[in-house]
Structure formats: structure tokens, C-alpha cells
Amino acid sequence: MDLDILYWLQTNRPEFVGKLMSVFTFFGNEIIAIGIACLVYWCLSRKTGTRLLLSMLFGLTINQLLKISFAARRPWVRSAGTDKEIVPYANAIDDATAYSFPSGHTANAAAAYGALVYGKGVKRVFKILAWILVVLVGVSRLYLGVHTPQDVLASLVLGVILVFLMGRLSEKLEENPKLDLPIALSAFALAAAALIVALTRKLPGDEEEIARNTMDVFKTVGAVCGMMLGWMLERRFVRFDKPATILSAALRLVIGMALVFALLNATKPLFISLLGESAGGAVRYFITCFVAIFVWPLLFKRLEKRLPAKKENKG
């Protein structure tokens, strides 16, 4: 039934609608979600940024744990050789590398846009628009032929639950800052569970598919552990302030994102040659995310403190 729906969409998709759906699916890209989280966390509001980070971290971890546990293969793999073979739209297959259930793009969109508009201070119209965008991301994954309806529905339900839970949890954190330790330990436990499943479960697929999915788990575990450790240390030892000027905010974002992407790409050959694809990926993502959440805020806080002193000396 699920593949029948995708096949019907495939045989009734005008070219212009396919292009439109490719735009919507872009808003669920992991890079976009990370960019939004960094923008909010570094430049706009640590409180809202914390809610975004927690929603993303737990969303990523649970999504990866479910993916590797169910190991549901992609629609075009399941339908291969049948008279209703699914052919993904254009380049949609390029970022659909892991197992199918649940949808990562839909989960990313729910965590980013749902958490962004959570709370009493946000106008209802913005909340409605944000969740419409999340639904459109999910629909785009169906239309492009890379996910089944149950993949998308599971991510939507999980996303709504996580946004609500992480929203309430971030409010509790304001009252009891020491909650950060049990939160971090919970994330580490989920990440460890995903890693154990990946290493012990007999996964379906050929050698390349299994290696690709295992590597995705390692990267996710590294990213989640790096972000969670960095977040906890930042809360305890840095606690940076909101930028005083638009220029400061712009510098935080531009230099910080450049640092993150440079680290992620520059360290790839080194860690892969030393540790292999999976373990090297885990270490690379751990270091990059730790730098983004702890080291960069520590640096820009110290640098911004010195700027007024320099101006006074010049005068």
C-alpha cells in the first residue's frame, strides 16, 4: 500500500511540482537545521537556542536509533524488479543514503521550525506557518520518492512530541540549571544504544549499504556527544551574552560557521586515514560539534570583552 501511493505520485507528477517539492525538501536538510540552530544559539537567544539544540540532539539520536533498529530499506530498493518500481526524482537520492524509517528531513524540520516557534510569546500565525512548512517537507519526501508515508508520519509524530517535551524541559532548566547533567546522560545513553545496535545487529543490504548506514550512526553519535558535552560545559563555564551589536552577531555567525565547515572538511582525510571511515567520522563530528557549542562561544566571549578596551586606548 505504501509503495502504491508513491507509485501513483510518481506517475502523476508534473515537472514544475517536482521542482517545487525539491525546494521544500531543502528546508529539511541537516545543514539548514544546524545553521538555524547556530544562528539562534550564538546570536539571538541562548534560551531559544537551547530549546532548538535539545530538540535537534534528541531528534537526531532517536531518529538514528530507530533507523538502525528497523533497518527499513528505501522505496526504490524494495520495489526493484517489480512492475511498480519507484524511481526517485532527479537528485533526491543524493541525500537519501541511510535506511528509510523514519524520515530524517522531516525530523530535522520539526526540530528546527517547531522548536523555533514554541512558547507563549510567539504569534499563532507564525506557529501555523512553521508547522505547515514541516508538513510540506514531509510531503516533499513522499513526492520525490525517497520515503514512504509511515516514514514521514512517524517523524511528524515524534517531532511534535519532542518539541513539546524539550520546550518544557528547557523551561525547567531555567529553574534548575543542574538538570543539564541528567539531560546529557540521557542523550549519551541513547547514542550508546544506537551504536550498540549498529555494531551487533545483522543489517540488511549489500556491503556498501551496510557500511554507509553504520557510518551514519557513528557520525550521529559523534555529533550528539560533542554537542551535548559542549552545551553542558558552556552552561557551566562560559554563559555568553547576547551580542551587543548587529556587527557582533554577524561576526559570530559568519566566522563560527566558517570554522565549523573548515574543521569538518579539513580533518576528514586525517581521521579517516588514522581510524577508518566510521570511527574517523565519529571523532571528526565530535570535535567539530564540541568546538561549535563550547570552544567558539568561549573564544568570542573573550574577544568581545577586549574590544571596548582597545577602543578606549585608541581614544
Sequence and secondary structure as in RCSB ss.txt:
>XXXX:A:sequence
MDLDILYWLQTNRPEFVGKLMSVFTFFGNEIIAIGIACLVYWCLSRKTGTRLLLSMLFGLTINQLLKISFAARRP
WVRSAGTDKEIVPYANAIDDATAYSFPSGHTANAAAAYGALVYGKGVKRVFKILAWILVVLVGVSRLYLGVHTPQ
DVLASLVLGVILVFLMGRLSEKLEENPKLDLPIALSAFALAAAALIVALTRKLPGDEEEIARNTMDVFKTVGAVC
GMMLGWMLERRFVRFDKPATILSAALRLVIGMALVFALLNATKPLFISLLGESAGGAVRYFITCFVAIFVWPLLF
KRLEKRLPAKKENKG
>XXXX:A:secstr
 HHHHHHHHHHT  HHHHHHHHHHHHTT HHHHHHHHHIIIIII HHHHHHHHHHHHHHHHHHHHHHHHH    H
HHHTTTSTT     TTGGGG  S  SS HHHHHHIIIIIHHT STTS HHHHHHHHHHHHHHHHHHHHTTSS HH
HHHHHHHHHHHHHHHHHHHHHHHHH GGGHHHHHHHHHHHHHHHHHHHHHS   S HHHHHHHHHHHHHHHHHHH
HHHHHHHHHHHHT     SSHHHHHHHHHHHHHHHHHHHHHTHHHHHHHH HHHHHHHHHHHHHHIIIIIHHHHH
HHHHHHHHHHHHHH 
